[in-house]
Amino acid sequence: MKKVKIVLVVLLGLVLCSAAVSKKADYKKKAEIFLTGIIRGQIDESYDELFSNTLLESKPQQVKLAKGQTSAVINMYGKLLDYEFIKQQKYGDSIVRIVYVLKSEQAPFTWEFYFYKAVSDWKLIQFNYNDKFDLLADK
């Protein structure tokens, strides 16, 4: 009976920890799903999903520009190979900045995402990307 209680306590602890970790990493999952889609050539779909239910969704000119620039970069730097997580910076409990490098055959491409959590869900509020390394610096 005592062994059963210990096992139940351990299992409950694991379930609670995994739920907390997955909730905290929501913004990372969104960014990585986006980058995976970009690597697969699903540029329009990836942007549409990333911007879904955000203020950026209501800015069609900015969305169109981002999609076009991303296509141009892929054409310039060659096949996309993979992405690499670089860093995360938290600003209080409600804002997080994450930085990735998207690897191509010719050069890296840096992506910076800012997510905001007002109540329960992390939402993209800003993103930047370029082929320079200024986005890798702490801010």
Backbone bond lengths (Angstrom), bond angles and torsions (degrees), N, CA, C in turn:
res aa  C-N    CA-C-N  psi(-1)  N-CA   C-N-CA  omega(-1)  CA-C   N-CA-C  phi
1 M - - - 1.457 - - 1.527 111.12 -
2 K 1.353 115.94 -40.61 1.463 120.32 -179.34 1.536 110.20 -66.17
3 K 1.353 117.07 -38.22 1.466 121.44 178.89 1.531 110.99 -64.27
4 V 1.322 116.13 -38.92 1.461 120.81 179.05 1.526 109.96 -63.07
5 K 1.322 117.81 -42.93 1.464 121.39 178.74 1.522 111.06 -62.38
6 I 1.333 116.51 -42.90 1.473 120.46 179.68 1.521 109.82 -62.76
7 V 1.311 116.98 -45.11 1.465 121.09 179.50 1.525 110.15 -61.55
8 L 1.327 117.27 -43.99 1.465 120.57 179.21 1.526 111.54 -63.07
9 V 1.325 117.27 -41.23 1.463 120.72 178.90 1.527 110.11 -64.48
10 V 1.320 116.85 -43.73 1.472 120.76 178.88 1.530 109.97 -62.89
11 L 1.311 117.78 -46.21 1.469 121.05 179.35 1.523 111.74 -61.90
12 L 1.309 116.86 -43.22 1.461 120.51 177.81 1.523 110.62 -61.18
13 G 1.322 116.23 -42.72 1.470 120.34 177.64 1.511 112.10 -61.20
14 L 1.329 116.49 -42.88 1.469 120.23 178.72 1.524 111.63 -64.03
15 V 1.311 117.25 -42.11 1.466 121.32 179.02 1.519 110.43 -62.52
16 L 1.336 116.82 -46.34 1.466 120.03 -179.84 1.519 111.88 -64.66
17 C 1.325 117.71 -40.95 1.468 121.17 178.78 1.515 111.24 -65.52
18 S 1.324 117.46 -44.15 1.464 119.11 -179.26 1.522 111.18 -66.00
19 A 1.315 117.83 -35.31 1.466 120.48 177.04 1.510 110.37 -65.65
20 A 1.317 117.52 -41.69 1.471 121.19 179.60 1.520 110.78 -66.05
21 V 1.339 117.29 -42.45 1.462 120.49 -179.54 1.515 110.15 -64.81
22 S 1.336 117.88 -44.51 1.451 119.54 -178.36 1.527 110.86 -65.93
23 K 1.322 118.79 -35.65 1.460 121.95 178.40 1.522 110.67 -66.71
24 K 1.306 117.82 -42.96 1.454 122.18 -179.27 1.527 111.42 -67.04
25 A 1.317 116.68 -31.54 1.457 119.98 -175.29 1.528 112.89 -92.69
26 D 1.327 117.99 10.99 1.460 121.77 -179.47 1.524 112.67 -52.73
27 Y 1.307 116.81 -45.79 1.467 120.75 -178.72 1.521 111.32 -64.50
28 K 1.327 116.74 -36.56 1.465 119.65 177.84 1.525 110.49 -66.19
29 K 1.311 116.58 -41.28 1.464 120.38 178.54 1.518 110.61 -60.45
30 K 1.336 116.38 -43.25 1.475 120.01 -179.80 1.525 110.74 -61.79
31 A 1.324 117.10 -44.49 1.464 120.90 179.84 1.524 111.05 -64.82
32 E 1.318 116.90 -41.17 1.462 120.00 -177.21 1.523 112.53 -73.53
33 I 1.310 118.00 -33.56 1.470 120.54 173.09 1.530 109.35 -63.24
34 F 1.333 115.98 -42.22 1.456 121.23 177.85 1.535 110.84 -60.10
35 L 1.328 117.05 -51.37 1.465 120.89 -177.44 1.527 111.77 -64.14
36 T 1.312 116.83 -37.59 1.469 120.25 176.68 1.527 110.36 -61.99
37 G 1.320 117.07 -42.17 1.460 120.82 177.63 1.519 112.17 -63.65
38 I 1.327 116.89 -40.33 1.469 120.99 178.00 1.529 109.52 -61.71
39 I 1.329 117.43 -44.54 1.464 121.09 178.95 1.523 110.46 -60.14
40 R 1.315 117.27 -37.04 1.468 121.55 -179.84 1.522 112.84 -77.77
41 G 1.332 117.68 -2.76 1.457 121.26 179.49 1.514 113.90 86.41
42 Q 1.315 117.86 10.47 1.459 122.76 -179.40 1.533 109.63 -93.33
43 I 1.303 116.07 62.24 1.461 121.50 -172.15 1.524 111.77 -65.87
44 D 1.312 117.74 -53.50 1.466 120.38 -178.73 1.522 111.91 -59.12
45 E 1.325 115.71 -48.45 1.459 120.17 -178.54 1.530 112.05 -62.95
46 S 1.325 115.94 -39.08 1.468 120.52 -178.27 1.520 111.19 -66.10
47 Y 1.326 116.71 -44.13 1.466 119.57 177.22 1.525 111.25 -65.74
48 D 1.317 116.62 -42.30 1.466 119.67 -179.58 1.528 110.79 -59.75
49 E 1.320 116.88 -41.62 1.468 120.88 179.74 1.530 110.90 -69.34
50 L 1.323 117.46 -44.11 1.466 121.07 -179.17 1.526 111.48 -62.42
51 F 1.327 116.82 -38.94 1.464 121.38 -176.80 1.532 113.37 -86.85
52 S 1.326 116.80 -6.24 1.462 120.43 -178.06 1.530 111.15 -58.64
53 N 1.320 115.31 130.97 1.469 122.67 179.67 1.527 113.60 62.38
54 T 1.323 116.81 32.73 1.464 121.38 175.58 1.525 108.60 -126.08
55 L 1.320 115.98 167.79 1.463 120.10 175.53 1.525 111.22 -65.35
56 L 1.325 117.47 -28.51 1.465 121.15 -179.76 1.520 111.63 -64.24
57 E 1.317 116.85 -28.13 1.469 121.90 178.52 1.527 111.19 -60.01
58 S 1.318 116.74 -29.63 1.465 120.75 -177.75 1.529 113.00 -87.62
59 K 1.332 116.91 11.76 1.465 121.41 178.90 1.523 109.37 -120.03
60 P 1.327 117.65 75.29 1.469 120.84 -172.87 1.527 114.22 -60.67
61 Q 1.321 117.83 -31.97 1.467 119.18 179.36 1.525 110.90 -66.71
62 Q 1.333 116.84 -40.47 1.458 120.67 178.79 1.531 110.48 -67.06
63 V 1.322 116.42 -38.83 1.465 121.15 178.91 1.528 110.15 -64.25
64 K 1.316 116.51 -46.36 1.470 120.96 179.88 1.529 110.88 -61.81
65 L 1.324 116.86 -42.21 1.465 121.44 178.51 1.528 110.84 -62.60
66 A 1.325 117.56 -45.13 1.462 121.07 -179.31 1.533 111.10 -62.35
67 K 1.312 116.76 -42.39 1.462 120.87 179.07 1.527 110.57 -62.64
68 G 1.327 116.75 -44.59 1.460 121.07 -179.90 1.518 112.71 -65.67
69 Q 1.326 116.54 -42.55 1.463 120.03 178.96 1.526 111.25 -65.81
70 T 1.310 116.99 -37.97 1.464 120.16 178.49 1.522 110.55 -63.95
71 S 1.310 117.23 -43.29 1.468 120.76 176.78 1.522 111.07 -60.93
72 A 1.332 116.85 -42.13 1.464 121.41 179.48 1.525 111.29 -63.07
73 V 1.308 117.10 -40.66 1.467 120.82 179.76 1.522 110.70 -64.90
74 I 1.308 115.85 -42.83 1.463 119.15 179.26 1.528 109.87 -61.46
75 N 1.331 116.99 -42.00 1.471 120.53 177.97 1.522 111.40 -64.14
76 M 1.320 117.02 -35.42 1.458 121.47 -177.57 1.534 112.25 -75.53
77 Y 1.327 117.37 -43.17 1.462 121.29 -172.42 1.524 114.44 -97.86
78 G 1.291 117.28 -3.83 1.453 119.64 177.41 1.515 113.04 87.77
79 K 1.292 114.68 -173.19 1.459 122.77 -175.03 1.535 111.39 -53.91
80 L 1.331 115.04 135.91 1.456 120.66 175.36 1.527 108.51 -82.36
81 L 1.323 116.21 136.06 1.458 120.77 -173.87 1.524 113.92 -105.54
82 D 1.326 116.61 -46.37 1.457 120.56 -174.43 1.526 107.95 -171.54
83 Y 1.322 116.13 174.88 1.455 120.72 172.92 1.522 108.76 -123.56
84 E 1.319 115.46 159.40 1.457 121.32 179.33 1.527 109.18 -134.84
85 F 1.318 116.70 127.64 1.451 121.29 175.59 1.524 108.05 -72.01
86 I 1.339 116.66 131.29 1.463 121.24 -178.51 1.517 111.68 -105.31
87 K 1.329 117.30 -54.18 1.463 119.18 -176.33 1.506 112.52 -161.82
88 Q 1.321 112.86 164.94 1.461 122.05 175.51 1.523 107.34 -136.38
89 Q 1.325 115.70 136.41 1.457 121.73 174.43 1.517 108.11 -129.56
90 K 1.322 115.89 128.44 1.466 120.58 177.97 1.522 108.85 -101.86
91 Y 1.304 114.70 141.62 1.455 122.58 176.22 1.524 106.28 -120.83
92 G 1.323 115.86 90.96 1.452 120.56 -174.19 1.519 109.65 72.68
93 D 1.314 115.78 -152.46 1.459 121.36 179.98 1.519 113.12 -98.83
94 S 1.331 117.54 -4.55 1.462 118.15 -171.08 1.530 115.22 -119.15
95 I 1.316 118.96 -6.29 1.464 120.64 178.70 1.529 109.05 -131.94
96 V 1.315 115.43 136.30 1.456 120.71 176.83 1.527 108.74 -137.13
97 R 1.310 115.51 143.58 1.468 123.49 175.95 1.516 107.01 -116.62
98 I 1.327 116.55 127.70 1.456 120.15 174.81 1.523 109.31 -125.97
99 V 1.319 115.43 144.08 1.462 122.01 -175.64 1.522 109.31 -126.12
100 Y 1.318 114.90 135.30 1.462 122.81 178.00 1.520 109.35 -130.03
101 V 1.319 115.52 157.75 1.460 122.10 168.52 1.517 106.91 -114.85
102 L 1.310 115.59 127.68 1.454 122.34 175.30 1.527 106.16 -96.64
103 K 1.323 116.50 119.17 1.465 121.35 -174.95 1.524 110.50 -89.98
104 S 1.318 115.29 135.27 1.464 120.70 174.65 1.526 108.25 -125.26
105 E 1.324 115.32 177.48 1.466 119.40 179.87 1.529 111.88 -64.13
106 Q 1.339 117.60 -30.52 1.460 120.89 -173.12 1.529 114.61 -102.34
107 A 1.331 117.67 -37.31 1.466 120.24 -173.75 1.523 110.41 -164.95
108 P 1.326 116.28 162.71 1.473 118.83 176.63 1.527 111.15 -82.81
109 F 1.301 115.38 159.22 1.453 123.60 -179.57 1.523 105.68 -132.83
110 T 1.325 118.32 121.68 1.453 123.18 -172.61 1.526 111.71 -93.79
111 W 1.343 116.03 134.45 1.459 123.16 179.48 1.515 109.37 -122.71
112 E 1.315 116.63 134.08 1.459 123.07 178.99 1.530 107.73 -127.12
113 F 1.326 116.08 125.78 1.460 121.95 -178.91 1.523 109.25 -120.48
114 Y 1.326 116.38 137.19 1.463 122.11 171.79 1.525 107.76 -115.03
115 F 1.330 115.45 126.59 1.458 121.37 177.76 1.518 109.16 -117.76
116 Y 1.330 114.77 148.17 1.462 122.50 -178.01 1.525 109.16 -128.13
117 K 1.331 115.97 135.67 1.460 120.76 176.86 1.518 108.07 -120.29
118 A 1.330 116.83 105.70 1.464 121.51 178.75 1.524 110.33 -77.92
119 V 1.327 116.31 -48.39 1.454 120.42 -177.09 1.530 109.91 -126.01
120 S 1.336 116.10 -69.06 1.466 117.48 -174.88 1.526 114.06 -131.18
121 D 1.318 118.94 -27.04 1.461 121.55 -176.01 1.521 111.49 -106.64
122 W 1.334 115.39 141.01 1.461 120.72 174.47 1.524 108.50 -83.77
123 K 1.334 115.96 129.24 1.465 121.06 179.39 1.522 109.16 -124.57
124 L 1.316 114.42 139.94 1.456 120.07 175.79 1.525 109.23 -66.79
125 I 1.329 117.35 128.72 1.462 119.99 177.52 1.523 112.46 -116.77
126 Q 1.336 116.43 -19.41 1.466 119.47 179.61 1.525 108.25 -162.26
127 F 1.317 116.22 148.98 1.454 120.58 172.67 1.520 109.08 -148.15
128 N 1.301 115.44 152.31 1.466 122.48 177.85 1.523 107.54 -138.23
129 Y 1.290 115.98 151.89 1.454 120.59 176.24 1.513 108.41 -153.44
130 N 1.327 116.26 145.60 1.459 121.40 174.76 1.522 109.82 -167.32
131 D 1.327 114.76 178.94 1.456 119.58 179.51 1.533 111.66 -102.99
132 K 1.332 115.26 16.69 1.463 120.24 176.75 1.523 107.94 -103.65
133 F 1.309 116.04 175.77 1.459 119.27 -176.58 1.528 113.10 -107.64
134 D 1.320 118.29 9.10 1.454 120.31 179.87 1.534 112.94 -65.18
135 L 1.313 117.59 -25.72 1.466 120.61 179.42 1.537 112.19 -74.23
136 L 1.336 116.88 -11.85 1.449 119.99 179.44 1.530 112.17 -80.54
137 A 1.318 117.08 -17.70 1.464 121.09 -176.43 1.538 110.97 -72.26
138 D 1.329 115.28 152.25 1.466 120.00 173.24 1.504 108.84 -65.99
139 K 1.319 115.55 148.49 1.460 120.30 179.28 1.496 109.58 -127.18
